Amino acid sequence: MERLTFRLLGFPEFRLNGRRVELALRKAAALLVYLAEAGGPVARDVPPPLLWPETDEESARARLRRTLYKIRIAFGSELIAATGASLVLHPELSVEVDSSFFEHACNVGPLDAAADTYQSDYLAGFSVPDCPEFEEWVFFRREALRSRLVQVLERLVEAKIADGEPRAAVVSATRLAGLDPLSESAHRHLIRAHLAAGHRAAAERQVESCVRLLRDELGVAPDPATLALLQQPTHDAAVPATRYIEVDGIHIAYQIVGTGPMDIVLVPGFISHVERVWEDGRCRAWLTAVSQMGRLILFDRRGMGLSDRVGARPTVEATAQDILAVMNAAGSRRALLIGASEGGPGCVRFAVDHPDRLGGLVLWGSLAKGSHAPDYPFALTAAQYDLWKRRLLAGWGGPAEIETFAPSLAGDLQVRTWWAGLLRAASSPGAVAGLLEALSDTDVRHLLAKVSARTMVLHRAGDRAVRVEAGRFLAARIPGARFIEVAGHDHWFWVGDQQPLLDSIGAFARSG
């Protein structure tokens, strides 16, 4: 069997049976890359508009035929099985793609192999300027893989420190900081690694570098927790240890904070990262306060944060499954469930499926349906949702949509920097696009009347991300639910006046 090897992490390189093959025509290379990533048949009418967008349909088909011919001549072999309906890499070829190997190693390990495979960004230095759709596809793919690398390096740093290999942790942390020099989180990882290796002077230099970069480039000061790392001789104990539980081959990241007579499970919205949330002082204060009420269990839903990325779009059933797995892993038989924003529908599903595991349900800034309907008029229409999604994705890498999620902090440079870093670490534009599509399809209205757990719905009156009417709808249709409206316009639960929320949750928890 002939072996076809693709190197796509870096400038694309193709080998047939170990022999490097040069493709002078960039669109021929682009077509091979697209077919390799597809992993199966591609409809024959897909590549022409992708690679020859400015030509008419007949001319594009002719150019495709010529490109297939040039690929066959360059390799001296029939690589692509072409029919009138589809194109696919020949099934008799043994195909190896380094980007696919990288993702496989991210999911099942070893993580060192994943990090070693990623030596350069996806298709670095390669472009087809007159093909905007192909360029956009490459951009999303590149960002997704880069996000996975950040996740791998973060996990490697923690694992190497825990395993008593601090020098290896320094190597990974140095690479992590190089990927995003303005990420305070990356600097923290490197500071911790230096301290674990006994290199205090190096840790002090890294703190100085972090302070200087944040001041000169962003005009902000580091979080006090970053400076406090130097007061600790070893790994920072302020951030809880991240653990993993496997669910159907998918690893879910979770943390356990505090102790107490009851368990509290926090289910996040569409963006989360169990480690980066601790880097914002307001969020850290909120989580700490809740952990003093009981044992707090927080996690990243599949496809997000430190949990494994998944190919399928997340569903409310998947979220309910993740909640159950994390509770079981933490030894929690019964818990108060707090569902924030888009995490709420999954909590509703869990409440219906596992009522015996609930001590109560709290829904914060949440909703029953992700899109507009005649009988659900307070969600975005399809056109409005598409516009908002495109705006969010266009701003990815920066503090995207902070004016919607936290208008009271939109001008705070430190919060903007933290939010931008959390977005980059939590996911990628392409992955989030799929998640947002799943959210728009979400609808748990038919489940609300089946919720038997005592329920409290909290919502800010001027919430710009999820209108307050969505919260009222939930409370009106869940039997016996209590609705509490809080002043303010922020969607994030840790922003604004936290005390009314904490008091309401505390009283609700105690009344159970």
C-alpha positions, 0 to 999 in steps of 0.5 A: 500500500502506498503511503501519503504523508501530509505535513500541515503544521507549518508550510505544507509538505507532501510525501509519497512513500517518503519521497517529497513531492513539490506542488508548484500550483498553490490551488493544487496544494489547497485542494489536497489539504482540503481533501485530507482534512475532510477525511472522506468524500467531498461533493464535487461541486464544493471545491470549485467555488472555494478555489475559483470564486471569481469564475463561472461554474463551467470554467471552475469545473474545467479548472478543477479537472486541470488541477486534478490532472496536475496533481496526478502528474506531480505524484506519478500516481492516482491520489484522488478518486474522482466521480461525477459526484464526489472527490476523495483521497484514494481509499487504497492509500495509507494517509497520515496527516500531522494535524490529525495526529496532533488532535488525536494525541490531545484527546488520548495522549500522550500530551508530550507527543501532541506538543512535539508534533506542533512545531509551527502554526497550521499552514504557516506561510501558505495562502491563496489570496484570491480565495477568501472562503478557503482563507477563512476556512484555514483561519478557523482551522489554525485558531482551533489547533492553536487553542488546542496547543495552549490547552496541551501546554497548560496541562503539561505544566501542571502535570510536570510539576505534579510529577516532580519534573519542574524542568520539563514544566519550565520548557512547556511554560516558556513555550506557552508564554511565547505563544501569547506574551500578553497573557498574564496566565501564561506568565503565571504558569512560567513563574510557578514552573521556575519556583517549582524548579527552585529557580527563584531568580528566574521567577523574579525576572519573569514577574518583572517581565510580566509587569513591564509588558502589561504596563507598556503594551496594555497600560495595566498592572498585574493582578495582585495574585500574580505578584503574590506567587513569589511569596509561595515557595512551591506551586500556587495553592490559591488555584484549586487542582484541576482533575479529569473524568472521562465520559464516553472517551471525552475528558471533562476538567473539573475542580473541587473547592471548599468543604461544607454540609452540601455540594454546589455544582456550577454549570457555566455558560458558553465560555469557561475555563476552570483555571482562568476564571480565578485570575479575575479578582471579582470572579475569584471573590464570588467563587470563594464566597460560594465555596464557603457555603458548601463544597463547590464543584465547577467544570468546563463543559465538553468542547470548552476550556480545559475539557476535550474538544469534540467534533459534534455540536454540544447538546443539552443532553451532553451537558446533563451527562457531563454534570452527572459524570462530574458529580459521580467523580466528586462523590456527590450524591445530591447537590444544589445546581447553579446553571449560568446563562447557556448552562441553564438548559442542560441543568433543566434536562438534568433536573428532569432526568435525575431529580433524586440528585438535586437539592435545588436548582438555581438559574442565573441569566438563563433561557429556555430557547436560544432563538426567536419564535412567535411564542418566544419573542424575547430571543434574537431572530435568526438574522440578529443572531447571525449578525451577533455571532459574526461580530463575536467571531470577528472580535475573537482574540480581543475582548469580544462583546464585553460591552454585551456581557459586562457593560459596567466593566467595558472600559476597564483595561485589566478586565478587557485583557483578562477576558481576551485571554480567557476567550483565546484559552477557552476555545477558538472561533471555529469551535465556538461557531459550532457551539453557538449554532447548537445554542440557537437550536436549544429548546427546553420549553417542553421540559419546564413543567416536568422540573420537580426540584425547588427552583430559584430564577435570578436575572438582572433587569437590564441584562444585555445578553439574555433579556429579563423576560427569558428569566420570567418565562422560566420562573412562570413555567417551572412549578413553584419557581421563585423569580428574583430580579436584580438591578443592573445590566451585566450578564456575568454573575460576578460583576456588579453588586454581588451581595444580593445574589450571594444572599439569595443563593445562601438563603435558598441553599439553607432552606433546603 
